[in-house]
Amino acid sequence: MTSDIHDSILTRQSLLVEKFNNLNDWEARYSMIIDFGKQLPTMPQEHHSEENKVRGCQSQVWLYSEFKDGKIWFYGDSDAAIVKGLVAMLVYVYSGATPLEVFQTSPQFIEELGLNQHLSQTRTSGLAAMVKQMKIYGYAWHLKEQGTKPE
C-alpha cells in the first residue's frame, strides 16, 4: 500500500520524464537540466559547509535537509550548471515526502530519461552520490522520528 506522498514522488518523477520526452535531442535536454538549476531556490550561505558537501562529486555540491511536520525538505546547490540542474531535479522529486518514503523510493526517472547513458562517468557517479546522500538523510530523519539515534 502506498501513501499519497509516495504517489506524489512517483507523480513528480513521471512529470519530469514527460517533460523531457517532449524534447527531441540531448542538446535540448541539457538546456532543460540547466534551466532546472536556474530555478533552484538560493541555498543560504551558512549551509554551504563541509558538513553538507556531497562526497563523490567532481563539482562542488551541497545538500541540506530540514524536517518539518513529518516531511523532509531538501535544499541544494552546485558550482556547475548541469550538476545544479541535477540537484534541482532531485530536490523537486524528494522534497515534501516522509523520511521513509525518501529512503524507500528509487529515482526511476534517472533510468527512464537515460541520464546514466548521456552524462559523463564523473557526473553519473556524482548523481549517484547525491541520491545516496538524500537517502541517508531520509533514513536518519526516520530514525530520529522513531526516537532512535543512528550509530
Secondary structure in CASP SS format (residue, H / E / C, confidence):
PFRMAT SS
TARGET T0000
AUTHOR 0000-0000-0000
METHOD secondary structure of the structure
MODEL  1
M C 1.00
T C 1.00
S C 1.00
D H 1.00
I H 1.00
H H 1.00
D H 1.00
S H 1.00
I H 1.00
L H 1.00
T H 1.00
R H 1.00
Q H 1.00
S H 1.00
L H 1.00
L H 1.00
V H 1.00
E H 1.00
K H 1.00
F H 1.00
N H 1.00
N C 1.00
L C 1.00
N C 1.00
D C 1.00
W H 1.00
E H 1.00
A H 1.00
R H 1.00
Y H 1.00
S H 1.00
M H 1.00
I H 1.00
I H 1.00
D H 1.00
F H 1.00
G H 1.00
K H 1.00
Q H 1.00
L C 1.00
P C 1.00
T C 1.00
M C 1.00
P C 1.00
Q H 1.00
E H 1.00
H H 1.00
H C 1.00
S C 1.00
E H 1.00
E H 1.00
N H 1.00
K E 1.00
V C 1.00
R C 1.00
G C 1.00
C C 1.00
Q C 1.00
S C 1.00
Q C 1.00
V E 1.00
W E 1.00
L E 1.00
Y E 1.00
S E 1.00
E E 1.00
F E 1.00
K E 1.00
D C 1.00
G C 1.00
K E 1.00
I E 1.00
W E 1.00
F E 1.00
Y E 1.00
G E 1.00
D E 1.00
S E 1.00
D C 1.00
A C 1.00
A H 1.00
I H 1.00
V H 1.00
K H 1.00
G H 1.00
L H 1.00
V H 1.00
A H 1.00
M H 1.00
L H 1.00
V H 1.00
Y H 1.00
V H 1.00
Y H 1.00
S C 1.00
G C 1.00
A E 1.00
T C 1.00
P H 1.00
L H 1.00
E H 1.00
V H 1.00
F H 1.00
Q H 1.00
T C 1.00
S C 1.00
P C 1.00
Q H 1.00
F H 1.00
I H 1.00
E H 1.00
E H 1.00
L H 1.00
G C 1.00
L H 1.00
N H 1.00
Q H 1.00
H H 1.00
L C 1.00
S C 1.00
Q H 1.00
T H 1.00
R H 1.00
T H 1.00
S H 1.00
G H 1.00
L H 1.00
A H 1.00
A H 1.00
M H 1.00
V H 1.00
K H 1.00
Q H 1.00
M H 1.00
K H 1.00
I H 1.00
Y H 1.00
G H 1.00
Y H 1.00
A H 1.00
W H 1.00
H H 1.00
L H 1.00
K H 1.00
E H 1.00
Q C 1.00
G C 1.00
T C 1.00
K C 1.00
P C 1.00
E C 1.00
END
